Amino acid sequence: MKNSNLTFSDFCDAFHSSQYKENFTYSGKRSLYDHLTELEAETEEEIELDVCSLCCDYHEDDLARVLANYSLDDLDDLKNNTSVIDFDKETGLVIFAIY
């Protein structure tokens, strides 16, 4: 994240102290944090920790509900339409918002 010393604990604290503390489970935050730090490494650009913006761009849900909401057949269809950070296919996944 923009502060290269930002730990996962700091990331969680930022969510906890915001109005968005219920938007992600612990596993969801872990997956999102890992995804964002990998994205920074790949692009060599720092990402600002903006909890509101992250909650607009990403959300956590279970696969069946997402597929039904977007009239998609399977995880591959979903991945063809958006970025998917799947941390547990049985219980939940984090996706980049589909517009």
N, CA, C and O atoms as CSV, one atom per row, in Angstrom:
chain,resi,resn,atom,element,x,y,z
A,1,MET,N,N,0.839,-1.166,0.000
A,1,MET,CA,C,0.000,0.000,0.000
A,1,MET,C,C,0.887,1.233,0.000
A,1,MET,O,O,2.107,1.124,0.131
A,2,LYS,N,N,0.298,2.374,-0.143
A,2,LYS,CA,C,1.057,3.598,-0.320
A,2,LYS,C,C,2.153,3.740,0.742
A,2,LYS,O,O,3.258,4.193,0.442
A,3,ASN,N,N,1.849,3.360,1.955
A,3,ASN,CA,C,2.879,3.309,2.986
A,3,ASN,C,C,3.477,1.910,2.944
A,3,ASN,O,O,2.819,0.947,3.339
A,4,SER,N,N,4.685,1.786,2.484
A,4,SER,CA,C,5.276,0.467,2.281
A,4,SER,C,C,5.394,-0.334,3.585
A,4,SER,O,O,5.616,-1.544,3.546
A,5,ASN,N,N,5.248,0.319,4.721
A,5,ASN,CA,C,5.302,-0.379,6.000
A,5,ASN,C,C,3.912,-0.799,6.472
A,5,ASN,O,O,3.773,-1.275,7.599
A,6,LEU,N,N,2.900,-0.641,5.657
A,6,LEU,CA,C,1.538,-0.987,6.031
A,6,LEU,C,C,1.411,-2.499,6.173
A,6,LEU,O,O,1.613,-3.244,5.214
A,7,THR,N,N,1.081,-2.933,7.354
A,7,THR,CA,C,0.936,-4.358,7.605
A,7,THR,C,C,-0.521,-4.774,7.403
A,7,THR,O,O,-1.403,-3.931,7.240
A,8,PHE,N,N,-0.753,-6.063,7.416
A,8,PHE,CA,C,-2.115,-6.564,7.330
A,8,PHE,C,C,-2.934,-6.092,8.530
A,8,PHE,O,O,-4.125,-5.806,8.404
A,9,SER,N,N,-2.298,-6.015,9.674
A,9,SER,CA,C,-2.976,-5.525,10.875
A,9,SER,C,C,-3.422,-4.069,10.694
A,9,SER,O,O,-4.537,-3.708,11.073
A,10,ASP,N,N,-2.548,-3.234,10.114
A,10,ASP,CA,C,-2.912,-1.840,9.823
A,10,ASP,C,C,-4.082,-1.783,8.847
A,10,ASP,O,O,-4.995,-0.973,9.003
A,11,PHE,N,N,-4.045,-2.646,7.848
A,11,PHE,CA,C,-5.105,-2.726,6.841
A,11,PHE,C,C,-6.436,-3.043,7.526
A,11,PHE,O,O,-7.444,-2.388,7.260
A,12,CYS,N,N,-6.439,-4.040,8.403
A,12,CYS,CA,C,-7.657,-4.420,9.139
A,12,CYS,C,C,-8.129,-3.282,10.043
A,12,CYS,O,O,-9.326,-3.009,10.134
A,13,ASP,N,N,-7.186,-2.623,10.707
A,13,ASP,CA,C,-7.541,-1.508,11.593
A,13,ASP,C,C,-8.223,-0.387,10.823
A,13,ASP,O,O,-9.156,0.234,11.331
A,14,ALA,N,N,-7.766,-0.122,9.601
A,14,ALA,CA,C,-8.387,0.927,8.783
A,14,ALA,C,C,-9.844,0.594,8.489
A,14,ALA,O,O,-10.703,1.474,8.519
A,15,PHE,N,N,-10.122,-0.674,8.205
A,15,PHE,CA,C,-11.509,-1.093,7.981
A,15,PHE,C,C,-12.308,-1.002,9.281
A,15,PHE,O,O,-13.433,-0.504,9.293
A,16,HIS,N,N,-11.717,-1.487,10.374
A,16,HIS,CA,C,-12.419,-1.538,11.649
A,16,HIS,C,C,-12.815,-0.145,12.144
A,16,HIS,O,O,-13.862,0.017,12.770
A,17,SER,N,N,-11.992,0.845,11.870
A,17,SER,CA,C,-12.276,2.200,12.345
A,17,SER,C,C,-13.131,2.998,11.355
A,17,SER,O,O,-13.323,4.202,11.528
A,18,SER,N,N,-13.632,2.338,10.340
A,18,SER,CA,C,-14.472,3.022,9.345
A,18,SER,C,C,-15.910,2.511,9.429
A,18,SER,O,O,-16.216,1.579,10.173
A,19,GLN,N,N,-16.767,3.136,8.658
A,19,GLN,CA,C,-18.163,2.679,8.598
A,19,GLN,C,C,-18.298,1.407,7.775
A,19,GLN,O,O,-19.398,0.866,7.660
A,20,TYR,N,N,-17.211,0.921,7.202
A,20,TYR,CA,C,-17.226,-0.262,6.338
A,20,TYR,C,C,-16.673,-1.506,7.036
A,20,TYR,O,O,-16.269,-2.459,6.370
A,21,LYS,N,N,-16.651,-1.505,8.363
A,21,LYS,CA,C,-16.021,-2.604,9.104
A,21,LYS,C,C,-16.682,-3.959,8.873
A,21,LYS,O,O,-16.060,-4.993,9.119
A,22,GLU,N,N,-17.919,-3.975,8.411
A,22,GLU,CA,C,-18.631,-5.239,8.181
A,22,GLU,C,C,-18.610,-5.687,6.713
A,22,GLU,O,O,-19.206,-6.711,6.378
A,23,ASN,N,N,-17.932,-4.936,5.836
A,23,ASN,CA,C,-17.959,-5.254,4.406
A,23,ASN,C,C,-17.196,-6.518,4.035
A,23,ASN,O,O,-17.518,-7.161,3.036
A,24,PHE,N,N,-16.194,-6.882,4.821
A,24,PHE,CA,C,-15.378,-8.053,4.514
A,24,PHE,C,C,-15.136,-8.866,5.772
A,24,PHE,O,O,-14.984,-8.317,6.863
A,25,THR,N,N,-15.102,-10.172,5.609
A,25,THR,CA,C,-14.688,-11.044,6.694
A,25,THR,C,C,-13.170,-10.924,6.842
A,25,THR,O,O,-12.500,-10.280,6.034
A,26,TYR,N,N,-12.649,-11.552,7.882
A,26,TYR,CA,C,-11.199,-11.583,8.072
A,26,TYR,C,C,-10.523,-12.197,6.842
A,26,TYR,O,O,-9.535,-11.661,6.340
A,27,SER,N,N,-11.061,-13.324,6.358
A,27,SER,CA,C,-10.489,-13.991,5.177
A,27,SER,C,C,-10.589,-13.111,3.946
A,27,SER,O,O,-9.680,-13.087,3.116
A,28,GLY,N,N,-11.688,-12.393,3.828
A,28,GLY,CA,C,-11.861,-11.487,2.696
A,28,GLY,C,C,-10.843,-10.359,2.721
A,28,GLY,O,O,-10.258,-10.020,1.693
A,29,LYS,N,N,-10.632,-9.776,3.900
A,29,LYS,CA,C,-9.618,-8.716,4.024
A,29,LYS,C,C,-8.231,-9.267,3.720
A,29,LYS,O,O,-7.432,-8.605,3.057
A,30,ARG,N,N,-7.941,-10.474,4.200
A,30,ARG,CA,C,-6.634,-11.091,3.946
A,30,ARG,C,C,-6.413,-11.259,2.444
A,30,ARG,O,O,-5.345,-10.935,1.923
A,31,SER,N,N,-7.424,-11.764,1.761
A,31,SER,CA,C,-7.318,-11.972,0.313
A,31,SER,C,C,-7.166,-10.654,-0.429
A,31,SER,O,O,-6.368,-10.546,-1.361
A,32,LEU,N,N,-7.931,-9.655,-0.016
A,32,LEU,CA,C,-7.853,-8.348,-0.669
A,32,LEU,C,C,-6.486,-7.704,-0.421
A,32,LEU,O,O,-5.882,-7.158,-1.344
A,33,TYR,N,N,-6.003,-7.764,0.806
A,33,TYR,CA,C,-4.686,-7.213,1.126
A,33,TYR,C,C,-3.596,-7.885,0.290
A,33,TYR,O,O,-2.748,-7.212,-0.295
A,34,ASP,N,N,-3.627,-9.209,0.239
A,34,ASP,CA,C,-2.632,-9.942,-0.553
A,34,ASP,C,C,-2.717,-9.567,-2.025
A,34,ASP,O,O,-1.694,-9.375,-2.682
A,35,HIS,N,N,-3.936,-9.462,-2.539
A,35,HIS,CA,C,-4.141,-9.088,-3.942
A,35,HIS,C,C,-3.565,-7.701,-4.218
A,35,HIS,O,O,-2.862,-7.505,-5.209
A,36,LEU,N,N,-3.858,-6.746,-3.350
A,36,LEU,CA,C,-3.385,-5.376,-3.565
A,36,LEU,C,C,-1.870,-5.263,-3.453
A,36,LEU,O,O,-1.253,-4.517,-4.213
A,37,THR,N,N,-1.262,-5.988,-2.521
A,37,THR,CA,C,0.199,-5.926,-2.415
A,37,THR,C,C,0.864,-6.603,-3.620
A,37,THR,O,O,1.914,-6.153,-4.079
A,38,GLU,N,N,0.261,-7.674,-4.130
A,38,GLU,CA,C,0.774,-8.306,-5.351
A,38,GLU,C,C,0.621,-7.366,-6.551
A,38,GLU,O,O,1.510,-7.276,-7.398
A,39,LEU,N,N,-0.512,-6.672,-6.611
A,39,LEU,CA,C,-0.751,-5.722,-7.697
A,39,LEU,C,C,0.275,-4.595,-7.667
A,39,LEU,O,O,0.769,-4.167,-8.710
A,40,GLU,N,N,0.588,-4.122,-6.476
A,40,GLU,CA,C,1.623,-3.090,-6.348
A,40,GLU,C,C,2.970,-3.597,-6.857
A,40,GLU,O,O,3.680,-2.879,-7.562
A,41,ALA,N,N,3.316,-4.811,-6.506
A,41,ALA,CA,C,4.599,-5.380,-6.930
A,41,ALA,C,C,4.653,-5.539,-8.444
A,41,ALA,O,O,5.678,-5.268,-9.068
A,42,GLU,N,N,3.546,-5.979,-9.027
A,42,GLU,CA,C,3.499,-6.182,-10.483
A,42,GLU,C,C,3.579,-4.870,-11.245
A,42,GLU,O,O,4.281,-4.775,-12.252
A,43,THR,N,N,2.862,-3.859,-10.770
A,43,THR,CA,C,2.786,-2.581,-11.497
A,43,THR,C,C,3.847,-1.587,-11.069
A,43,THR,O,O,4.077,-0.575,-11.731
A,44,GLU,N,N,4.499,-1.896,-9.934
A,44,GLU,CA,C,5.489,-0.995,-9.344
A,44,GLU,C,C,4.889,0.376,-9.038
A,44,GLU,O,O,5.590,1.388,-9.076
A,45,GLU,N,N,3.597,0.405,-8.735
A,45,GLU,CA,C,2.901,1.631,-8.336
A,45,GLU,C,C,2.237,1.393,-6.999
A,45,GLU,O,O,1.625,0.351,-6.766
A,46,GLU,N,N,2.367,2.382,-6.116
A,46,GLU,CA,C,1.769,2.249,-4.804
A,46,GLU,C,C,0.265,2.515,-4.874
A,46,GLU,O,O,-0.189,3.391,-5.610
A,47,ILE,N,N,-0.486,1.757,-4.109
A,47,ILE,CA,C,-1.935,1.913,-4.034
A,47,ILE,C,C,-2.263,2.589,-2.711
A,47,ILE,O,O,-1.813,2.148,-1.653
A,48,GLU,N,N,-3.039,3.648,-2.772
A,48,GLU,CA,C,-3.442,4.352,-1.562
A,48,GLU,C,C,-4.499,3.544,-0.828
A,48,GLU,O,O,-5.422,3.015,-1.447
A,49,LEU,N,N,-4.369,3.448,0.471
A,49,LEU,CA,C,-5.366,2.749,1.281
A,49,LEU,C,C,-6.543,3.699,1.507
A,49,LEU,O,O,-6.492,4.581,2.365
A,50,ASP,N,N,-7.581,3.506,0.734
A,50,ASP,CA,C,-8.815,4.279,0.831
A,50,ASP,C,C,-9.939,3.262,0.997
A,50,ASP,O,O,-10.416,2.689,0.018
A,51,VAL,N,N,-10.354,3.042,2.234
A,51,VAL,CA,C,-11.328,2.005,2.543
A,51,VAL,C,C,-12.626,2.210,1.775
A,51,VAL,O,O,-13.186,1.253,1.240
A,52,CYS,N,N,-13.107,3.440,1.717
A,52,CYS,CA,C,-14.348,3.729,0.982
A,52,CYS,C,C,-14.216,3.328,-0.484
A,52,CYS,O,O,-15.105,2.679,-1.035
A,53,SER,N,N,-13.135,3.705,-1.101
A,53,SER,CA,C,-12.905,3.378,-2.511
A,53,SER,C,C,-12.797,1.868,-2.717
A,53,SER,O,O,-13.348,1.328,-3.676
A,54,LEU,N,N,-12.091,1.195,-1.823
A,54,LEU,CA,C,-11.955,-0.258,-1.940
A,54,LEU,C,C,-13.317,-0.941,-1.833
A,54,LEU,O,O,-13.589,-1.912,-2.539
A,55,CYS,N,N,-14.172,-0.427,-0.945
A,55,CYS,CA,C,-15.503,-1.021,-0.777
A,55,CYS,C,C,-16.410,-0.718,-1.962
A,55,CYS,O,O,-17.386,-1.434,-2.190
A,56,CYS,N,N,-16.107,0.323,-2.714
A,56,CYS,CA,C,-16.848,0.594,-3.947
A,56,CYS,C,C,-16.375,-0.320,-5.071
A,56,CYS,O,O,-17.167,-0.736,-5.917
A,57,ASP,N,N,-15.081,-0.632,-5.076
A,57,ASP,CA,C,-14.492,-1.411,-6.161
A,57,ASP,C,C,-14.531,-2.919,-5.951
A,57,ASP,O,O,-14.554,-3.679,-6.919
A,58,TYR,N,N,-14.538,-3.355,-4.706
A,58,TYR,CA,C,-14.502,-4.782,-4.404
A,58,TYR,C,C,-15.638,-5.137,-3.451
A,58,TYR,O,O,-16.057,-4.320,-2.630
A,59,HIS,N,N,-16.120,-6.342,-3.569
A,59,HIS,CA,C,-17.059,-6.827,-2.558
A,59,HIS,C,C,-16.903,-8.322,-2.371
A,59,HIS,O,O,-16.358,-9.030,-3.218
A,60,GLU,N,N,-17.397,-8.775,-1.236
A,60,GLU,CA,C,-17.288,-10.178,-0.866
A,60,GLU,C,C,-18.678,-10.803,-0.883
A,60,GLU,O,O,-19.645,-10.210,-0.405
A,61,ASP,N,N,-18.763,-11.988,-1.430
A,61,ASP,CA,C,-20.041,-12.691,-1.500
A,61,ASP,C,C,-19.762,-14.163,-1.751
A,61,ASP,O,O,-18.616,-14.553,-1.974
A,62,ASP,N,N,-20.811,-14.983,-1.715
A,62,ASP,CA,C,-20.586,-16.381,-2.056
A,62,ASP,C,C,-20.826,-16.575,-3.555
A,62,ASP,O,O,-21.567,-15.819,-4.183
A,63,LEU,N,N,-20.199,-17.577,-4.098
A,63,LEU,CA,C,-20.192,-17.812,-5.540
A,63,LEU,C,C,-21.599,-17.988,-6.105
A,63,LEU,O,O,-21.935,-17.395,-7.131
A,64,ALA,N,N,-22.412,-18.788,-5.449
A,64,ALA,CA,C,-23.761,-19.057,-5.972
A,64,ALA,C,C,-24.572,-17.774,-6.104
A,64,ALA,O,O,-25.255,-17.575,-7.109
A,65,ARG,N,N,-24.504,-16.906,-5.104
A,65,ARG,CA,C,-25.266,-15.656,-5.146
A,65,ARG,C,C,-24.762,-14.738,-6.255
A,65,ARG,O,O,-25.559,-14.122,-6.963
A,66,VAL,N,N,-23.444,-14.645,-6.409
A,66,VAL,CA,C,-22.881,-13.793,-7.468
A,66,VAL,C,C,-23.298,-14.309,-8.845
A,66,VAL,O,O,-23.712,-13.527,-9.702
A,67,LEU,N,N,-23.191,-15.608,-9.057
A,67,LEU,CA,C,-23.583,-16.181,-10.354
A,67,LEU,C,C,-25.051,-15.910,-10.638
A,67,LEU,O,O,-25.406,-15.562,-11.764
A,68,ALA,N,N,-25.904,-16.061,-9.645
A,68,ALA,CA,C,-27.332,-15.809,-9.830
A,68,ALA,C,C,-27.611,-14.332,-10.090
A,68,ALA,O,O,-28.418,-13.998,-10.958
A,69,ASN,N,N,-26.960,-13.458,-9.358
A,69,ASN,CA,C,-27.191,-12.016,-9.515
A,69,ASN,C,C,-26.786,-11.496,-10.891
A,69,ASN,O,O,-27.387,-10.554,-11.408
A,70,TYR,N,N,-25.766,-12.113,-11.478
A,70,TYR,CA,C,-25.266,-11.640,-12.770
A,70,TYR,C,C,-25.598,-12.590,-13.916
A,70,TYR,O,O,-25.066,-12.452,-15.017
A,71,SER,N,N,-26.468,-13.542,-13.657
A,71,SER,CA,C,-26.912,-14.511,-14.675
A,71,SER,C,C,-25.734,-15.181,-15.379
A,71,SER,O,O,-25.681,-15.244,-16.607
A,72,LEU,N,N,-24.802,-15.673,-14.589
A,72,LEU,CA,C,-23.624,-16.354,-15.118
A,72,LEU,C,C,-23.712,-17.833,-14.777
A,72,LEU,O,O,-24.393,-18.220,-13.828
A,73,ASP,N,N,-23.015,-18.660,-15.561
A,73,ASP,CA,C,-23.096,-20.105,-15.385
A,73,ASP,C,C,-22.131,-20.677,-14.359
A,73,ASP,O,O,-22.483,-21.583,-13.603
A,74,ASP,N,N,-20.897,-20.140,-14.335
A,74,ASP,CA,C,-19.902,-20.738,-13.450
A,74,ASP,C,C,-18.784,-19.747,-13.151
A,74,ASP,O,O,-18.797,-18.613,-13.630
A,75,LEU,N,N,-17.827,-20.187,-12.360
A,75,LEU,CA,C,-16.711,-19.327,-11.961
A,75,LEU,C,C,-15.922,-18.832,-13.164
A,75,LEU,O,O,-15.461,-17.691,-13.166
A,76,ASP,N,N,-15.755,-19.663,-14.182
A,76,ASP,CA,C,-15.033,-19.228,-15.380
A,76,ASP,C,C,-15.747,-18.070,-16.072
A,76,ASP,O,O,-15.096,-17.134,-16.536
A,77,ASP,N,N,-17.088,-18.122,-16.147
A,77,ASP,CA,C,-17.850,-17.010,-16.720
A,77,ASP,C,C,-17.615,-15.734,-15.921
A,77,ASP,O,O,-17.427,-14.659,-16.490
A,78,LEU,N,N,-17.629,-15.864,-14.596
A,78,LEU,CA,C,-17.397,-14.712,-13.737
A,78,LEU,C,C,-16.010,-14.139,-13.974
A,78,LEU,O,O,-15.846,-12.924,-14.091
A,79,LYS,N,N,-15.005,-15.016,-14.044
A,79,LYS,CA,C,-13.629,-14.562,-14.269
A,79,LYS,C,C,-13.455,-13.912,-15.638
A,79,LYS,O,O,-12.558,-13.087,-15.815
A,80,ASN,N,N,-14.287,-14.264,-16.597
A,80,ASN,CA,C,-14.236,-13.624,-17.906
A,80,ASN,C,C,-14.845,-12.230,-17.887
A,80,ASN,O,O,-14.653,-11.457,-18.826
A,81,ASN,N,N,-15.581,-11.901,-16.824
A,81,ASN,CA,C,-16.268,-10.619,-16.737
A,81,ASN,C,C,-15.679,-9.659,-15.717
A,81,ASN,O,O,-15.983,-8.466,-15.745
A,82,THR,N,N,-14.842,-10.158,-14.820
A,82,THR,CA,C,-14.282,-9.297,-13.785
A,82,THR,C,C,-13.089,-9.985,-13.130
A,82,THR,O,O,-12.805,-11.152,-13.398
A,83,SER,N,N,-12.409,-9.257,-12.285
A,83,SER,CA,C,-11.314,-9.842,-11.509
A,83,SER,C,C,-11.893,-10.567,-10.311
A,83,SER,O,O,-12.735,-10.027,-9.594
A,84,VAL,N,N,-11.445,-11.777,-10.098
A,84,VAL,CA,C,-11.936,-12.589,-8.990
A,84,VAL,C,C,-10.760,-12.965,-8.097
A,84,VAL,O,O,-9.739,-13.472,-8.560
A,85,ILE,N,N,-10.933,-12.703,-6.810
A,85,ILE,CA,C,-9.944,-13.110,-5.820
A,85,ILE,C,C,-10.661,-14.156,-4.988
A,85,ILE,O,O,-11.333,-13.820,-4.012
A,86,ASP,N,N,-10.527,-15.408,-5.358
A,86,ASP,CA,C,-11.287,-16.434,-4.651
A,86,ASP,C,C,-10.464,-17.022,-3.521
A,86,ASP,O,O,-9.434,-17.655,-3.752
A,87,PHE,N,N,-10.922,-16.808,-2.307
A,87,PHE,CA,C,-10.175,-17.301,-1.158
A,87,PHE,C,C,-10.749,-18.602,-0.627
A,87,PHE,O,O,-10.026,-19.374,0.004
A,88,ASP,N,N,-12.009,-18.863,-0.861
A,88,ASP,CA,C,-12.619,-20.128,-0.467
A,88,ASP,C,C,-13.863,-20.320,-1.309
A,88,ASP,O,O,-14.893,-19.694,-1.058
A,89,LYS,N,N,-13.772,-21.170,-2.293
A,89,LYS,CA,C,-14.878,-21.347,-3.237
A,89,LYS,C,C,-16.139,-21.858,-2.560
A,89,LYS,O,O,-17.236,-21.687,-3.092
A,90,GLU,N,N,-16.003,-22.482,-1.399
A,90,GLU,CA,C,-17.176,-23.007,-0.689
A,90,GLU,C,C,-17.918,-21.902,0.053
A,90,GLU,O,O,-19.149,-21.890,0.081
A,91,THR,N,N,-17.176,-20.976,0.652
A,91,THR,CA,C,-17.830,-20.009,1.527
A,91,THR,C,C,-17.821,-18.586,1.010
A,91,THR,O,O,-18.737,-17.826,1.325
A,92,GLY,N,N,-16.843,-18.197,0.243
A,92,GLY,CA,C,-16.846,-16.814,-0.201
A,92,GLY,C,C,-15.741,-16.475,-1.155
A,92,GLY,O,O,-14.752,-17.195,-1.285
A,93,LEU,N,N,-15.931,-15.353,-1.824
A,93,LEU,CA,C,-14.924,-14.834,-2.726
A,93,LEU,C,C,-15.008,-13.322,-2.746
A,93,LEU,O,O,-16.027,-12.736,-2.381
A,94,VAL,N,N,-13.949,-12.713,-3.168
A,94,VAL,CA,C,-13.904,-11.265,-3.317
A,94,VAL,C,C,-13.795,-11.008,-4.802
A,94,VAL,O,O,-12.961,-11.596,-5.490
A,95,ILE,N,N,-14.659,-10.109,-5.295
A,95,ILE,CA,C,-14.615,-9.786,-6.720
A,95,ILE,C,C,-14.494,-8.283,-6.909
A,95,ILE,O,O,-14.933,-7.496,-6.070
A,96,PHE,N,N,-13.896,-7.906,-8.016
A,96,PHE,CA,C,-13.883,-6.518,-8.435
A,96,PHE,C,C,-15.277,-6.226,-8.928
A,96,PHE,O,O,-15.859,-7.038,-9.648
A,97,ALA,N,N,-15.820,-5.101,-8.564
A,97,ALA,CA,C,-17.217,-4.783,-8.893
A,97,ALA,C,C,-17.479,-4.887,-10.390
A,97,ALA,O,O,-16.685,-4.423,-11.208
A,98,ILE,N,N,-18.585,-5.494,-10.727
A,98,ILE,CA,C,-19.029,-5.607,-12.113
A,98,ILE,C,C,-19.960,-4.438,-12.385
A,98,ILE,O,O,-20.943,-4.241,-11.672
A,99,TYR,N,N,-19.652,-3.666,-13.412
A,99,TYR,CA,C,-20.503,-2.504,-13.729
A,99,TYR,C,C,-21.288,-2.777,-14.978
A,99,TYR,O,O,-22.064,-1.928,-15.417
